[in-house]
Amino acid sequence: MSFNMSLYKPSYLEIKIEQCYRNHGILSPTDLTIANVSYAFDVQLEYYDGKPFADWTGSSGIVVLNQSDNLLKQRVDFFHEVGHCVLHVGDQRTLPGLFIDLQEFQSLRFQYYAALPYFMIAEIVHDSYDGLIQSLSESFSLPVHFVQKRINQVLNRIQQERTDIALKTKLAPKVLAYRDYRDETKRILNQLHQQIKKKKGGYRIGY
């Protein structure tokens, strides 16, 4: 199973992540280490026994991970917290609930884009969906359920693009016919207008 990534339309955020990765030589899953990504996004990394979180010191972000978690869990948490460092400022403890929800949604989106970049997953090919998911899970060191969600997102966006193209193709003759009709209408109206002008010019109003 492979992706027709020519049909995939990356978001602005995905494009910016790709640019950052390429600028720092992060081009393959083996390059996508926590250390390399931390450096690329100017994020400091710390470990402790507790819930992962993001903070700031000066102009740099800090990601703090739970040192007892396994690597797959640490990577999922890491990309989420980096999203907070890159996209947000401020202490969530002092923010309104709705604003916190918005930040969490934005970081969740960043998390999937950064952990499984669209320009890398296109390089992994397998003969089945399950095989592809397993291969990506192993290559990117991410949990299977996380990979499934990202790949389903990619496939849905590709399918939406296919649907849009099919709809545009179906509507194209009607649009062209409408344009032709509109041009013909303009021609007839213009001709009628010229005839009216001639008639007006042929009459004299007497007193």
C-alpha positions in Angstrom: 0.0 0.0 0.0 1.4 3.4 -1.0 0.3 7.0 -0.9 -0.4 9.1 -3.9 1.0 12.1 -2.1 0.6 14.3 -5.1 -3.1 14.5 -4.0 -2.2 15.4 -0.5 -2.5 19.1 0.3 -0.4 19.9 3.4 -1.5 22.7 5.7 0.5 25.8 6.3 1.7 24.4 9.7 2.9 21.2 8.0 4.8 23.2 5.4 6.5 25.2 8.2 7.4 22.0 10.1 8.9 20.5 6.9 11.0 23.7 6.3 12.3 23.6 9.8 13.2 19.9 9.5 14.9 20.3 6.2 16.9 23.3 7.4 18.3 21.2 10.2 18.9 18.0 8.1 16.0 16.1 9.5 15.1 14.2 6.4 14.2 10.6 7.5 12.7 8.7 10.5 16.2 8.0 11.8 16.9 11.7 11.9 13.7 12.4 13.8 15.2 11.9 17.3 14.1 13.8 20.3 17.5 15.5 20.5 17.5 16.6 16.8 14.0 18.0 17.0 14.7 19.8 20.3 17.7 21.5 18.6 15.6 22.3 15.5 12.9 24.1 17.5 15.3 25.6 20.1 13.8 23.5 22.9 15.6 22.4 26.1 14.8 18.9 27.4 14.5 17.8 31.0 13.3 14.6 32.7 11.7 14.0 36.1 9.1 11.8 37.8 5.8 13.3 36.9 3.4 14.5 34.3 5.0 15.9 31.1 4.7 19.6 30.5 6.2 22.6 28.6 7.6 25.8 30.0 9.7 28.8 28.9 12.9 30.3 30.0 13.8 33.5 28.2 13.2 33.0 24.5 13.6 29.2 24.7 11.0 26.5 25.5 11.6 23.7 27.9 10.0 20.3 27.5 9.9 18.1 30.7 9.2 14.4 30.2 8.5 11.6 32.6 11.8 9.6 32.8 9.9 6.4 33.8 7.8 6.3 30.6 8.9 4.0 27.7 10.4 5.6 24.6 7.2 5.4 22.5 5.2 7.3 25.3 8.0 9.8 25.7 8.0 10.6 22.0 4.2 11.1 21.8 4.4 13.4 24.8 7.5 15.2 23.5 5.9 16.2 20.2 2.8 17.4 22.0 4.8 19.6 24.4 7.0 20.9 21.6 3.8 22.1 20.0 3.1 24.2 23.1 6.6 25.7 23.0 6.4 26.5 19.3 2.8 27.8 19.1 2.0 29.2 22.5 3.1 31.5 25.3 1.7 31.9 28.8 0.9 29.7 31.8 -2.2 27.5 31.3 -2.9 27.6 35.0 -3.9 31.2 34.6 -5.7 30.9 31.3 -9.5 30.6 30.7 -10.8 27.1 30.1 -11.8 27.7 26.5 -8.3 29.1 25.7 -6.7 26.1 27.2 -8.9 23.8 25.1 -7.8 25.8 21.9 -4.1 25.4 22.8 -4.5 21.7 23.4 -6.2 21.3 20.1 -3.5 23.2 18.3 -0.7 21.2 20.0 -2.5 18.0 19.2 -2.5 18.9 15.5 1.2 19.9 15.7 2.0 16.6 17.5 0.7 14.5 14.6 2.3 16.7 11.9 5.7 16.8 13.6 5.8 13.1 14.7 4.8 11.8 11.3 5.7 14.4 8.7 3.9 14.0 5.4 7.1 14.2 3.3 8.6 11.3 5.2 5.6 8.8 5.3 5.4 8.8 1.5 8.7 7.0 1.5 7.4 4.0 3.4 5.5 1.5 1.2 3.8 -1.8 2.2 1.4 -4.2 0.6 -1.4 -3.8 3.2 -2.8 -1.2 5.6 -2.0 -3.1 8.7 1.5 -3.8 7.4 2.0 -0.1 6.6 0.9 0.9 10.1 3.2 -1.5 11.7 6.1 -0.4 9.5 5.5 3.2 10.3 5.2 2.5 14.0 8.6 0.7 14.0 10.3 3.3 11.8 9.1 6.3 13.7 9.1 4.7 17.2 5.5 5.6 17.8 2.5 3.6 19.2 0.3 1.8 16.6 -2.9 3.7 17.7 -1.1 7.0 17.2 0.1 6.0 13.7 -3.3 4.8 12.7 -4.9 8.1 13.5 -2.3 10.1 11.5 -2.5 7.8 8.5 -6.3 7.8 8.5 -6.1 11.6 8.6 -3.8 11.5 5.5 -6.0 9.0 3.6 -9.1 11.1 4.4 -7.5 14.2 3.0 -6.3 12.4 -0.1 -9.8 11.0 -0.6 -11.3 14.5 -0.2 -9.0 15.8 -2.9 -10.1 12.9 -5.2 -13.7 13.8 -4.6 -13.0 17.5 -5.2 -11.3 16.7 -8.5 -14.1 14.4 -9.6 -16.7 17.0 -8.8 -14.8 19.7 -10.7 -14.4 17.4 -13.7 -18.2 16.7 -13.6 -19.1 20.3 -13.4 -16.6 21.6 -15.9 -18.9 21.1 -19.0 -21.7 22.8 -17.3 -19.5 25.7 -16.3 -18.2 26.0 -19.8 -21.8 25.9 -21.2 -22.8 28.6 -18.8 -19.9 30.7 -19.9 -20.8 30.2 -23.5 -24.5 31.0 -22.7 -23.5 34.1 -20.9 -21.3 35.3 -23.8 -24.1 34.7 -26.3 -26.5 36.5 -24.1 -24.2 39.5 -23.9 -23.8 39.5 -27.7 -27.6 39.5 -28.2 -28.2 42.2 -25.7 -25.5 44.3 -27.2 -27.0 43.8 -30.7 -30.4 44.8 -29.3 -28.9 47.9 -27.7 -27.4 48.9 -31.0 -30.7 48.5 -32.8 -32.5 50.7 -30.2 -29.8 53.4 -30.6 -30.4 53.4 -34.4 -34.1 53.7 -34.0 -33.8 56.5 -31.6 -31.5 58.3 -34.0 -34.1 58.0 -36.8 -36.8 59.8 -35.0 -37.3 63.5 -34.7 -39.3 65.0 -31.9 -41.2 68.0 -33.3 -42.9 70.9 -31.6 
